[in-house]
């Protein structure tokens, strides 16, 4: 029997729903969507909608950009252009924070849309679009119904970044190299893949960007930097918003106690990641008993990604801190996965809703 | 050094797969310095290098690079890596270790049979571990290898036996390598998940159906049955094994003594129920979901594969090259056919120096009994002067237990 693709029947709906797929590029070429003043003028409405969508994303207002499947049926072509432009604009803006938000948005959206799809569509996205080795099965193990099996390597590719024991390989049924999945689980796996794909989107060079689009980007850039500034501390810490683990480390530092290596790393990467200046971090560490400015500066710059391989180090997450005995949670640590999240949540509450 | 050189003149060195894409590294015999970031086109040029420098250890990368000889890791351009597992008896908890391993304070000479970080007598942290390897260590390591290869890699992961290669590490254990191109690209996350799977340390019994609700048959998910694939069936097999291993004095984390006794009383009926295709975990009163969770965790901890986890998770690991000599034993790092690993005897099959000529060795440190080429030596006390053939002599000197007398 010939397989039946949504992609071939209605590519506009298909890519409006799943604009993160790799095959989009070929389709864009096929419809001859050039990236120039002319196209932009023709689709100005959609560009504006995309800009609007991104500004909601920056503010974290996911709900306002929530489409229902019926929206796609009403104006599939318009929706398609809006999604394409959003994707392009985000890669031009090239901001880690925004990209992360967009990734989360795409993941949730993909999951919701896929749940409403026919099993064949889900299957063909996993197999033909992503290229996973998936098979349809009909198995019951331990009372649970499995509809798909996937090569364990592809399972690990999809589950990368899901921070939940349920998804740990050892808690799955693995049979001769294949992991068994229910329909819902395959959907979750695909949506996580979408998130990881979006995270890996490369940035667009700004020389290639038409003038009129640059103008549209200006307010977004302003919004982004003002929103991010609120999260940053610009040299001044707000100690009462710090998570307990970081507060403990700072206390130790102030008392002149010697902090173990991993503690220093945690503290430094935390301060770097909330945007503290290197000079100010250095100043803090000067309390340390074995302070050596040259070494300390080098290490801080290394963590900040100014030296060595050039990667900015992430702050260890709560799980790691717990494992290594640096965690002493308070009631606000609930549902927080990293000290950074704790701090930025507290800061945001201050800026937007007063204190809670 | 001369001996090592003689060995390498004639040693069988097989060309490793993708040799030109691998980084090579050596540890020098005199100062123990590592020389790395090297690349070799063929076995001939590698052999010439080894003969010129006579290193005590030879390694290559499990990873493939575009530029394996680039001096910085980020310049090498990583292209993938074999999936490797390190089974080292040092990571197994063995009774024989208490008999042959000891820790010595280098400051005051205090000796302990148990691992110590600092000396209880003088407080010094200059502690040297003197670890040994015996037949039991090797046997237990072999069991882990067989379990890993047959039960996990072939059965669960569906890996083709032909792409699995096992080698004796030259010391206390074995390296298992999976040379399957499809898996070369796996990142650290994926490899860590594989570690979690084979060790079982990530297992959550409740997700497999061992919890309060599920015992009641709600949610449709049932506790594991022996015929289930993957870990579910294995959990049941391991539970049955644990039931056999438990006696009245066993301590199981999370279980009261009365519960342990209850298990001993009803051992056979519980085992019989677990072995059936529709097991009843509630056959014994007083042994509820919580107890079964504890028993599962205990069984997995006891019988899961013991490996050195960071080795598998590392995508840029240096591993010993087969055919070379392990400088701390004088034994050959040797490929082993996993089908016949049972009959592999490192103290015969991996002995590099088989000469009969006797050497005089002065013993510097207590040396437990050991065996080379079917001859048993020792135990020796410091100060002993012994006459042994070269294989045993090199083993003693390499392990740091004795000095050659001229």
HADDOCK unambig.tbl for C-alpha pairs under 7 A between the chains (distance, minus, plus):
assign (segid A and resid 141 and name CA) (segid B and resid 228 and name CA) 6.62 0.50 0.50
assign (segid A and resid 142 and name CA) (segid B and resid 221 and name CA) 5.67 0.50 0.50
assign (segid A and resid 142 and name CA) (segid B and resid 222 and name CA) 4.78 0.50 0.50
assign (segid A and resid 142 and name CA) (segid B and resid 223 and name CA) 6.53 0.50 0.50
assign (segid A and resid 142 and name CA) (segid B and resid 224 and name CA) 6.28 0.50 0.50
assign (segid A and resid 143 and name CA) (segid B and resid 220 and name CA) 5.35 0.50 0.50
assign (segid A and resid 143 and name CA) (segid B and resid 221 and name CA) 4.84 0.50 0.50
assign (segid A and resid 143 and name CA) (segid B and resid 222 and name CA) 5.62 0.50 0.50
assign (segid A and resid 144 and name CA) (segid B and resid 220 and name CA) 6.35 0.50 0.50
assign (segid A and resid 144 and name CA) (segid B and resid 221 and name CA) 5.54 0.50 0.50
assign (segid A and resid 153 and name CA) (segid B and resid 183 and name CA) 7.00 0.50 0.50
assign (segid A and resid 156 and name CA) (segid B and resid 190 and name CA) 5.35 0.50 0.50
assign (segid A and resid 160 and name CA) (segid B and resid 189 and name CA) 6.53 0.50 0.50
assign (segid A and resid 166 and name CA) (segid B and resid 207 and name CA) 6.61 0.50 0.50
assign (segid A and resid 168 and name CA) (segid B and resid 193 and name CA) 6.68 0.50 0.50
assign (segid A and resid 168 and name CA) (segid B and resid 202 and name CA) 6.90 0.50 0.50
assign (segid A and resid 169 and name CA) (segid B and resid 193 and name CA) 6.01 0.50 0.50
assign (segid A and resid 169 and name CA) (segid B and resid 197 and name CA) 6.14 0.50 0.50
assign (segid A and resid 170 and name CA) (segid B and resid 196 and name CA) 6.45 0.50 0.50
assign (segid A and resid 170 and name CA) (segid B and resid 197 and name CA) 4.46 0.50 0.50
assign (segid A and resid 170 and name CA) (segid B and resid 200 and name CA) 6.48 0.50 0.50
assign (segid A and resid 170 and name CA) (segid B and resid 202 and name CA) 6.13 0.50 0.50
assign (segid A and resid 170 and name CA) (segid B and resid 203 and name CA) 5.54 0.50 0.50
assign (segid A and resid 170 and name CA) (segid B and resid 231 and name CA) 6.97 0.50 0.50
assign (segid A and resid 171 and name CA) (segid B and resid 203 and name CA) 5.68 0.50 0.50
assign (segid A and resid 171 and name CA) (segid B and resid 204 and name CA) 6.48 0.50 0.50
assign (segid A and resid 171 and name CA) (segid B and resid 207 and name CA) 6.37 0.50 0.50
assign (segid A and resid 171 and name CA) (segid B and resid 208 and name CA) 6.60 0.50 0.50
assign (segid A and resid 173 and name CA) (segid B and resid 229 and name CA) 6.61 0.50 0.50
assign (segid A and resid 173 and name CA) (segid B and resid 230 and name CA) 5.53 0.50 0.50
assign (segid A and resid 173 and name CA) (segid B and resid 231 and name CA) 6.86 0.50 0.50
assign (segid A and resid 174 and name CA) (segid B and resid 156 and name CA) 5.79 0.50 0.50
assign (segid A and resid 174 and name CA) (segid B and resid 229 and name CA) 6.78 0.50 0.50
assign (segid A and resid 174 and name CA) (segid B and resid 230 and name CA) 4.98 0.50 0.50
assign (segid A and resid 175 and name CA) (segid B and resid 156 and name CA) 5.10 0.50 0.50
assign (segid A and resid 175 and name CA) (segid B and resid 157 and name CA) 6.92 0.50 0.50
assign (segid A and resid 175 and name CA) (segid B and resid 229 and name CA) 5.75 0.50 0.50
assign (segid A and resid 175 and name CA) (segid B and resid 230 and name CA) 5.72 0.50 0.50
assign (segid A and resid 176 and name CA) (segid B and resid 155 and name CA) 5.61 0.50 0.50
assign (segid A and resid 176 and name CA) (segid B and resid 156 and name CA) 4.74 0.50 0.50
assign (segid A and resid 176 and name CA) (segid B and resid 157 and name CA) 5.24 0.50 0.50
assign (segid A and resid 176 and name CA) (segid B and resid 158 and name CA) 4.04 0.50 0.50
assign (segid A and resid 177 and name CA) (segid B and resid 156 and name CA) 5.74 0.50 0.50
assign (segid A and resid 177 and name CA) (segid B and resid 157 and name CA) 3.81 0.50 0.50
assign (segid A and resid 177 and name CA) (segid B and resid 158 and name CA) 4.21 0.50 0.50
assign (segid A and resid 309 and name CA) (segid B and resid 74 and name CA) 6.69 0.50 0.50
